[in-house]
Amino acid sequence: MFKNALTFTFTAATPLDLLSAEVSLGKQVFAPCEPTQDKSVGWVPPRGQEHGALIESVGGQWIAKFQIETKAVPGEVVKRKLAELAAQIEQTQGRKPGKKESRELREAIVHELLPMAFPKTASVWVWIDLGNRLLVTDAGSQGKNDEVVTALVRAFDGLALTLLQTAMTPQTAMTQWLATTEPENDWPAGFNVERECELKSADEEKSAVKFTRHYLLTDEVRKHLAEGKLPTRLALSWEGRIGFTLTESMQLKKLAFLEGVFDDRPNDEEAGFDTDVMLATGEL
């Protein structure tokens, strides 16, 4: 369900309740792109049932699903068509099209070809933990996250979202974990450093080094840290149940629930959804 996790704290002008939330999201129901439309966004039923609820409460945790559909005409196709039209104009009128005319021609080409473009669909899960005033999105990119946040702010009157702030920055914590020679004393309880990380320098060169499938608690890694490179990503696991990559912006990427977590999941689709939500939100 969750492949990434970016966490916000939130405040709202009025108390949130499930019925009003359903009505609010219902004003932005997803509809596929029209023939000449390049993007469409909106909410879809998280259970995947047609005309189902747009927000579900499972064990007191709210789950919603945001869908993004985009269509694009390949740049090379537009470039080729534009060159053909420019050559035709030069041949028939004895002049080359200017910048403004070229831009208008390009727009006309895209408008003409867009109905033939194949749509690409992506979805983003949203988890609202009312008790802890936390909101989590699993958007994998900044662009998708911005789309979801914008839709949420439009849906809920007076909603304010702030990225979760930690007492220590993720980068400082990751540096300490990698620099230690005594992990049993210096790692937080339950967490293990795994076998991937990325280190980058803060100088103009922005030099970087990546370790993949590599034991990290070594003199080589500590030497890079001593030279001023700082961790931007670090693979971790928790209690042998969740694997993930922590980023310097406090985002969790490549979330994977490890062997055994979902062993008792029922095969029934309805019950399976509830189990997925309870396990995913409970572990996270």
Backbone torsions as a table, in degrees:
resi	resn	phi	psi	omega
1	MET	NA	-58.7	178.3
2	PHE	-98.6	122.7	175.2
3	LYS	-102.4	-20.7	177.7
4	ASN	-141.2	167.4	176.5
5	ALA	-152.2	116.8	172.6
6	LEU	-118.2	123.6	-168.5
7	THR	-107.9	134.8	176.7
8	PHE	-120.8	151.2	161.5
9	THR	-93.8	154.3	-177.6
10	PHE	-141.6	154.2	169.2
11	THR	-130.1	153.4	-179.6
12	ALA	-134.7	146.9	-178.6
13	ALA	-65.3	-33.9	178.4
14	THR	-129.3	152.3	179.0
15	PRO	-57.8	139.0	-179.9
16	LEU	-86.3	133.7	172.1
17	ASP	-133.1	156.6	-170.1
18	LEU	-62.7	-40.9	-177.4
19	LEU	-64.8	-47.4	179.7
20	SER	-67.7	-32.3	176.7
21	ALA	-64.1	-41.5	177.9
22	GLU	-61.2	-43.6	178.9
23	VAL	-63.6	-42.3	-178.8
24	SER	-63.6	-46.0	179.6
25	LEU	-68.9	-27.7	179.3
26	GLY	-64.2	-15.2	177.4
27	LYS	-81.1	-8.8	-179.4
28	GLN	-131.4	48.0	179.1
29	VAL	-69.0	138.1	-179.6
30	PHE	-67.3	138.8	171.8
31	ALA	-134.7	138.6	-179.0
32	PRO	-58.5	156.6	179.4
33	CYS	-58.3	138.9	168.7
34	GLU	-70.0	164.5	-175.8
35	PRO	-51.5	-39.9	-177.7
36	THR	-105.2	16.8	179.8
37	GLN	-97.0	132.8	-176.5
38	ASP	-93.4	-13.8	179.4
39	LYS	-154.7	142.7	174.6
40	SER	-141.8	137.5	-179.5
41	VAL	-133.4	157.4	177.2
42	GLY	165.3	179.5	-176.0
43	TRP	-94.4	142.7	177.8
44	VAL	-127.5	156.5	178.6
45	PRO	-61.2	122.8	-177.1
46	PRO	-64.1	-24.2	177.4
47	ARG	-79.5	-8.6	-180.0
48	GLY	81.3	9.3	-179.3
49	GLN	-91.3	131.6	179.6
50	GLU	-60.2	132.6	-178.9
51	HIS	63.0	19.8	177.4
52	GLY	-78.0	176.3	178.9
53	ALA	-62.6	145.3	-179.4
54	LEU	-88.3	-14.1	175.6
55	ILE	-141.1	134.0	-176.5
56	GLU	-117.3	143.8	173.0
57	SER	-111.5	119.1	179.8
58	VAL	-126.7	114.3	-178.1
59	GLY	60.7	29.5	-180.0
60	GLY	84.6	-2.8	178.0
61	GLN	-100.6	132.1	-178.9
62	TRP	-92.0	137.0	179.3
63	ILE	-130.2	131.3	175.4
64	ALA	-133.9	164.8	-178.2
65	LYS	-136.0	124.6	-177.9
66	PHE	-106.4	134.2	-176.9
67	GLN	-116.6	139.9	179.8
68	ILE	-127.5	122.7	177.1
69	GLU	-118.8	131.0	179.9
70	THR	-130.0	150.6	173.1
71	LYS	-130.9	141.3	-178.9
72	ALA	-144.8	142.3	174.5
73	VAL	-92.5	129.1	-179.0
74	PRO	-53.9	134.4	-178.0
75	GLY	-57.3	-37.4	-179.1
76	GLU	-64.6	-35.8	178.4
77	VAL	-66.1	-44.9	179.1
78	VAL	-62.6	-43.9	-179.1
79	LYS	-60.6	-43.0	-179.1
80	ARG	-66.8	-44.3	178.7
81	LYS	-63.5	-39.7	179.4
82	LEU	-64.2	-40.4	178.7
83	ALA	-63.6	-38.7	179.0
84	GLU	-64.7	-44.4	179.3
85	LEU	-65.9	-40.6	179.3
86	ALA	-63.2	-40.5	179.2
87	ALA	-66.3	-38.2	178.9
88	GLN	-64.6	-43.3	178.6
89	ILE	-63.5	-42.3	-179.3
90	GLU	-65.1	-37.5	-178.4
91	GLN	-71.8	-40.5	-175.3
92	THR	-88.2	-28.6	-175.5
93	GLN	-115.3	-5.0	177.1
94	GLY	68.7	28.4	178.9
95	ARG	-149.3	158.7	175.1
96	LYS	-96.7	140.1	177.8
97	PRO	-65.2	140.2	179.1
98	GLY	-77.7	-176.1	-176.9
99	LYS	-62.4	-45.9	-177.9
100	LYS	-64.2	-44.6	-179.8
101	GLU	-65.6	-38.8	178.7
102	SER	-62.9	-39.7	178.9
103	ARG	-65.3	-41.3	178.7
104	GLU	-66.0	-37.9	177.4
105	LEU	-64.9	-42.1	179.1
106	ARG	-60.6	-45.0	178.9
107	GLU	-62.3	-39.1	179.4
108	ALA	-67.1	-37.0	179.0
109	ILE	-65.3	-46.3	179.1
110	VAL	-60.9	-43.7	-179.8
111	HIS	-61.4	-37.4	-178.7
112	GLU	-71.9	-38.0	-173.5
113	LEU	-91.6	-16.7	-175.7
114	LEU	-57.2	-38.8	178.8
115	PRO	-60.1	-21.1	-179.6
116	MET	-92.7	-6.5	-177.8
117	ALA	-76.5	143.9	178.4
118	PHE	-82.5	133.3	179.0
119	PRO	-76.3	148.1	172.8
120	LYS	-115.4	133.0	-176.1
121	THR	-118.1	134.9	175.0
122	ALA	-133.6	150.2	178.6
123	SER	-128.6	153.6	-179.5
124	VAL	-130.2	124.3	175.8
125	TRP	-79.9	143.3	175.7
126	VAL	-125.6	129.2	179.5
127	TRP	-120.0	124.5	178.1
128	ILE	-112.7	118.5	177.7
129	ASP	-103.6	93.1	-175.1
130	LEU	-61.2	-40.4	-175.9
131	GLY	-61.1	-37.5	-178.5
132	ASN	-102.6	4.2	-179.7
133	ARG	54.0	46.4	178.5
134	LEU	-120.1	145.3	175.2
135	LEU	-131.4	128.9	-175.9
136	VAL	-122.1	132.3	172.5
137	THR	-114.5	151.7	177.6
138	ASP	-108.1	28.0	176.9
139	ALA	-61.2	132.8	-179.1
140	GLY	-88.5	-9.6	-179.1
141	SER	-136.0	160.3	179.2
142	GLN	-64.0	-37.8	-179.5
143	GLY	-61.2	-47.3	179.1
144	LYS	-64.8	-40.0	179.6
145	ASN	-63.2	-40.9	178.5
146	ASP	-61.7	-39.4	178.2
147	GLU	-60.3	-46.1	-177.5
148	VAL	-66.7	-46.1	-179.1
149	VAL	-61.0	-43.1	178.2
150	THR	-59.7	-44.3	180.0
151	ALA	-64.9	-39.0	179.4
152	LEU	-65.8	-43.4	-179.9
153	VAL	-64.8	-35.8	176.7
154	ARG	-69.3	-34.3	-174.8
155	ALA	-76.0	-40.6	-173.4
156	PHE	-110.1	116.5	-177.3
157	ASP	-61.3	126.3	176.2
158	GLY	74.3	14.4	178.7
159	LEU	-73.1	129.8	176.9
160	ALA	-124.7	125.7	-178.3
161	LEU	-112.4	135.3	177.8
162	THR	-132.5	130.4	178.6
163	LEU	-56.3	138.3	-179.5
164	LEU	-57.7	127.8	179.6
165	GLN	-103.7	131.5	179.8
166	THR	-105.8	156.9	-178.9
167	ALA	-63.3	-35.4	175.9
168	MET	-119.4	139.7	180.0
169	THR	-66.2	148.4	177.0
170	PRO	-55.3	-37.9	-178.2
171	GLN	-65.2	-41.6	177.5
172	THR	-63.5	-44.1	179.8
173	ALA	-62.5	-46.4	-179.0
174	MET	-62.0	-38.2	178.4
175	THR	-62.0	-44.5	179.8
176	GLN	-64.6	-41.1	-179.4
177	TRP	-64.1	-39.6	-178.5
178	LEU	-77.1	-27.7	-176.5
179	ALA	-80.8	-17.6	-173.4
180	THR	-70.0	149.5	170.2
181	THR	-108.5	1.6	179.8
182	GLU	-130.8	71.4	-176.6
183	PRO	-58.3	-32.0	-178.8
184	GLU	-63.0	-22.4	179.5
185	ASN	-102.3	-29.7	-169.1
186	ASP	-105.6	-9.1	176.4
187	TRP	-90.1	147.3	175.6
188	PRO	-66.9	148.6	-175.2
189	ALA	-58.3	133.8	174.8
190	GLY	91.1	-13.1	-175.5
191	PHE	-104.4	145.7	174.0
192	ASN	-126.9	139.5	171.1
193	VAL	-78.5	129.3	-178.2
194	GLU	-96.6	-145.8	-164.9
195	ARG	-115.7	24.6	177.0
196	GLU	-140.2	139.7	171.1
197	CYS	-161.0	165.3	176.2
198	GLU	-131.5	131.3	178.7
199	LEU	-119.4	136.3	179.6
200	LYS	-133.7	145.3	175.9
201	SER	-84.7	153.9	-178.8
202	ALA	-95.0	3.6	-178.5
203	ASP	-83.3	-175.0	-176.4
204	GLU	-64.3	-31.0	-177.3
205	GLU	-71.3	-25.6	-179.5
206	LYS	53.0	39.4	179.7
207	SER	-63.8	147.2	-175.0
208	ALA	-141.1	151.7	174.9
209	VAL	-138.4	137.3	179.8
210	LYS	-118.3	137.8	174.8
211	PHE	-114.4	126.5	179.8
212	THR	-128.2	130.9	-177.0
213	ARG	50.9	50.7	-171.5
214	HIS	-135.2	130.6	173.8
215	TYR	-64.4	128.7	-167.5
216	LEU	-100.6	-19.4	-177.1
217	LEU	-86.3	68.4	-175.0
218	THR	-128.7	165.0	176.5
219	ASP	-63.5	-32.7	-179.9
220	GLU	-61.2	-45.9	178.5
221	VAL	-66.6	-43.2	179.7
222	ARG	-63.3	-31.2	177.5
223	LYS	-65.8	-42.7	177.1
224	HIS	-61.7	-40.2	178.1
225	LEU	-63.7	-41.7	180.0
226	ALA	-64.9	-28.3	178.8
227	GLU	-80.9	-2.8	174.8
228	GLY	106.3	1.0	176.4
229	LYS	-77.2	140.4	-177.6
230	LEU	-118.6	144.6	-180.0
231	PRO	-70.8	132.0	174.5
232	THR	-107.8	-21.4	177.3
233	ARG	-146.5	141.3	178.0
234	LEU	-147.8	128.0	177.8
235	ALA	-79.1	132.2	-179.5
236	LEU	-135.0	164.6	169.2
237	SER	-137.5	157.3	-179.3
238	TRP	-127.3	119.2	175.1
239	GLU	54.7	22.0	-177.7
240	GLY	66.4	17.1	-174.9
241	ARG	-114.8	-31.5	-179.4
242	ILE	-133.3	130.5	171.2
243	GLY	-107.9	145.3	-178.9
244	PHE	-164.6	168.4	173.2
245	THR	-114.0	123.4	177.2
246	LEU	-89.6	134.3	178.4
247	THR	-107.8	167.2	-179.3
248	GLU	-65.5	-19.4	179.1
249	SER	-93.8	12.9	177.9
250	MET	70.9	24.0	173.9
251	GLN	-94.3	141.6	173.7
252	LEU	-99.2	124.5	-179.6
253	LYS	-119.1	163.3	178.0
254	LYS	53.8	39.8	178.1
255	LEU	-61.0	131.6	178.4
256	ALA	-142.6	123.4	175.3
257	PHE	-83.3	123.1	-167.8
258	LEU	-82.5	175.6	-173.1
259	GLU	-54.6	130.2	176.5
260	GLY	103.6	-24.6	-175.5
261	VAL	-63.6	-42.2	-175.7
262	PHE	-107.0	21.5	-175.4
263	ASP	-60.1	-35.7	-176.1
264	ASP	-97.2	18.7	-179.3
265	ARG	-65.1	129.2	178.7
266	PRO	-69.8	152.2	179.3
267	ASN	-77.9	-22.9	179.4
268	ASP	-60.7	129.1	-173.6
269	GLU	-60.7	-43.9	-178.0
270	GLU	-65.5	-50.6	179.7
271	ALA	-67.8	-32.9	179.4
272	GLY	-63.1	-38.9	178.0
273	PHE	-62.3	-47.8	179.9
274	ASP	-59.7	-41.9	179.7
275	THR	-64.1	-44.1	178.7
276	ASP	-57.7	-45.7	-178.9
277	VAL	-64.0	-47.3	-177.5
278	MET	-63.9	-42.1	179.8
279	LEU	-69.2	-46.3	-177.3
280	ALA	-63.3	-49.7	-178.5
281	THR	-69.8	-35.7	178.9
282	GLY	-64.3	-46.6	179.4
283	GLU	-66.1	-43.9	-178.2
284	LEU	-67.3	NA	NA
